[in-house]
Amino acid sequence: MKNLSTNHVIYSFSHLNEPVMKVQPGDTVAIETYDCFQNQLQSAEQEVAAIDWNEINPATGPIFIEGAAIGDLLKVTIDELEIGSQGVMVTGPDLGVMGHRFEKMESKIIPIKDGKAIFNDQLHIPLNPMIGVIGVAPDGPPISCGTPGAHGGNMDTKLITKGATLYFPVFAEGALFALGDFHAAMGDGEVSVSGVEVPGRATVTFDVIKGLHSKYPILQNDEGLTLLVSAMTLDEAVKIAVEETIDLLLPHTDLSVSDMTMLMSAAGQAQISQVVDPLVTVRFFVPHYVLESLDIKLFA
């Protein structure tokens, strides 16, 4: 297994980034990460506004995957996800859903102990470790690691955790994969603009899928299949996610568009991932029993 340290980080996804590692399909890499503040906030006494805001949302990478060509899908399986022993949260003016109610930046140091995030003496939150920033180089100009898109990026989706497999559309030779921004716990929406931000290490295995294309990232886990879409508004993102899911599945069935639409309305789930980044992210989920009943094997 190969290892990649935080000596190699990017602040935007881009085809112009020089790869720091080259791997073959089937290779496994352990990737270390900073938290989203590049580990700058270590105590409640620190002034949040005084940190270097140019060093936010670093992603470790990029990694060049041999054989990944434009139009392919990059398959990334999250084998392990380890997090640090201390997290941090922030909120403040113009941040998140409640930013209009705050006059100054505030932070909270949150110890991680015995499988819980210690919010205060009375409240210990169960962990749901997940990856906030994960993706590949986009098609076009660089995109900040703080912004999500069709390439992935800052999707802040709690399903991106151990055991999940993601499929990213490849927009540049070698895909140029990177990840960062782990959370020890985060609810759907990430309404304060931060989860429980932690450093950590992810172990991932790469593969390249030929002959199947998607415009947006796809996630598969034990529960089913999920399409991840980021857009300016929730309305727009939901509409795109539903239509793209239908267009992805329909060719593998003998259903009409109307039947597939009714099926998605009965069994599919439109879900919110985050509402606080420059683009919002939603996901459309299809349970495994639907895919199995229709004998749909996208990645077989």
N, C-alpha and C positions, 0 to 999 in steps of 0.2 A: 504494500500500500504506500502511496506517495503522500507527502505532507506539504501543506502550503501555509506559511505563517503570515502574521499581520504586517510583516515587512513590505508586503506588496498590496497596496490598496488603490482603488480608483474612487473618484467622486462623481463620475458620470459614465454611463454605458455608451460606448462608441466603437465604430469599426477602426478608428484611428488609434485606439489603445494597443500598445505592444503587449503581446501575451507574455506572462511570466512563467508559464508551464505549458508543455505540450503532452497530451495523453492520447491513448488509443481507445476506441470503443471497448467497453468491458472493464476499463481501468477504474479503480477506486481511489479517491483522494480524501484525506482528512484536512479540512479547511478551518483555520482559526480566524476568529473575528473580534473586532472591537464592538462595543455597544454603539448606538447611533450617535453618541456625543464623543466618540473616539476616546472613551474612558476618561473624559476631562472632569466629570462631576463625581467626586468621591466622598463628599460630606455635605451636610445640610447647611454648613456655614459658608460654603462657596457662593459667590454671586453668579447667578445663572447668566445674566446679561454679559458678564465679563469673559466668558469662554470664547474660543475662536470659532465663530459661526461659519468659517470657510471649511472647517473640518467636521462636517456633519454628514451622517449617513454614509460612512465609508463602506465599500464592499471589497472583499478580498478577491484578487484576481487581476486580470482575466486569464482564463484557461482556454487554450486552443485545443479543440477536439479533432483529431485527424479524421478526415472523411466526411465531416459535417459540411455540406454544401448548401448554398442558397436554395430554398424551397424544401429542404428536408425538415424533419423534426428532431430536436435534441431531447433525448430521454434522460432524465435525472431522477434517480431513486435516492431518497433520503434514508440511509441505513441506520445512522445514529445521530442524535442531537443532544449535546451536552451544554449546560449553561453554567455561568459563574455563580459565586456565593453571595453576590450583592447586586441589587438592581436599583434603578433610579427612574423617577417619573417627573415630568415638568408640565406646567401649564402657565398661561399668562395672556396678556393683552393680544387680541386678534389671533389667538391660537385656538383651534378646535371649535367645537359647537358653542362653548360658553365664553369665548374670548372677549366678548363685548362687556362682560361683567367684572373683568379684572383690571386692576390698575398697575400691577407689577408682576414680574416673573417670579414663580415659586417652584421649588423643587422638593422632592421627598426621597430620601434614601430608604430602600426596602431590602432588608436582609432576606436571603433565601435559606430556609432551614426546614429539614424534615418533610420535604415535599410540599412546602407552603411558602407563599410570599407574605412576610410579616408586615402587614399594612400598618397596624398599631397593636397595642397590647390586647385589645378585644377582638381584633379581626385578622384572621389568617386565611389567605386566599389560596385555594388549590391551584397548583401549577398547571398550565397548558403550554409547555415550551413550543415555540414556533418561530419561523423565519419570516422577517418582514420584507427584506430586499433580496430578490433572487431573479436572475434573468440573463439575457444575452445582449449582444450589440444590436441596436435598432437599425431599421432602414432609414437612412437620412442623417441629420445632424445629431451631435451628442445629446443625450437626455440625462439630466441630473439623477443621481441615485435616489433622491427624495421624491421623484415623480414616477408613477406607474405608466404602463402603456402596453401595446401589443407585444413588446419584447419582454414583458415581466416588470422588473424594477420593484418599486416600493408598493407592492400590492397589499401588504399588511393583512393577510388572509390566514385565519387561525387553523385552516386545514393543512397549511404547509408545514408539516411536522414529520416526526419519525414514522416511517412506514408508507408515506405518500410517494407517488411517482408523478413527476411533472413532465409535460411535453411542450417544448418551446419552439415556435417557428424560427427557423434559421434565416437571418437576414445578411450575414457576413460569413465569409469562409472561416471555418473553424469554430463558429458560433460565438467565441469570446465570452465565456460564462464567468459570472462572479456572484457572490452572495454576501450578506451581512445583516445588521439590524435585527438581532434576535430579541425575543420577548420571553420572559418567564411566565407571564400571564397577560392576556389581552382579551377583551370582549369584542364582539362584532361592533364595528363602527369606529373604535379607537377614539372616542369622542373628545378626550382631553388633548389630543394630538400625540400622546405617547402611550405605549403599553408599559409594562414593567421592563425597562430597557436593560439588557444584560450582554456582556461578552460571552463567547462560547466557542464551541467547535462542532462542525457538522461533518459527518462522513457520508460521501455521496458516490454513487456509481453511475458512469456515463454510458450511453449507447446512442446510436444514430438510426432513425427510422426513415427508410426510403419509401417513396410511393404514396405517402399520406401527408396531406397538407392541412394546416389550420391557420387561420389569420390571428388567432389569439392563443394564449397558454391554456393547456388542458391539465387537469389534475385527476388522478385516479387513486382511490384508496379502497379499503375493505367495504365501504358503504356504497360506492358508486363512482360516477364520472361527473366532473364539474368543469364548466367553461368559465374562465376568468376574463372579465372585460372592464377596462377603465375608460371613462369618458367625462365630459364636462359636467353632466348632470346624472342623477340616478335614473331618471326616465330614459334618457338616451342609452345608458349602459344596460339597463334591463332589456330594452327592445333589441339591442344588438345581441346580447347574450342569448336570448330566447331564439332569435332567428338563426344565429350561427350554430346553435346546438341542433336545431331542426335540420339545417342544411348539412351538418356533419353526419347525422344519423340516418337521414332519409334514404340516401342511396344504398344503404345496407338492409333495406326492408322493402316490402311490397305495399306499404301504406301510402295513401294519398296525403297531400299536404294538409288537408283538413283533418284527416284522422290523426296524423302525427301531432298537429296543433292541439287537438282535444286531449290526446294522450298526455302531452306535456302539461296541460292545464290541470289534469286529474292527478298526475303522479310526480311531475317535476316541481322544483322548489326554487323560486327567485330569492336570493339571500344577499344581505349587505355584508361586505368585508370591511370597508373603511370609508369615512365621509369627510376626512380632514386633510388629505393631500391635495396638491394642485389639480389632480383629477381624482374623482371618486371611483371606487372599485366595487363591483358586484359580481356574484357568481350564480350560475344556473346549474342546479344539481339534478342528476338523473340517477335514481337508485339502481343497484345491480340487477334486481329482479326484472326490471323493464328490459335491460340489455339482454339478459339471459333468455327471457321469454321470446324476444325477437331474434335470438341467435346472432346478436351483433358482437363481433370480435374485431374491434378497430385495430388493436395492436398485436394480434396473434401472429 
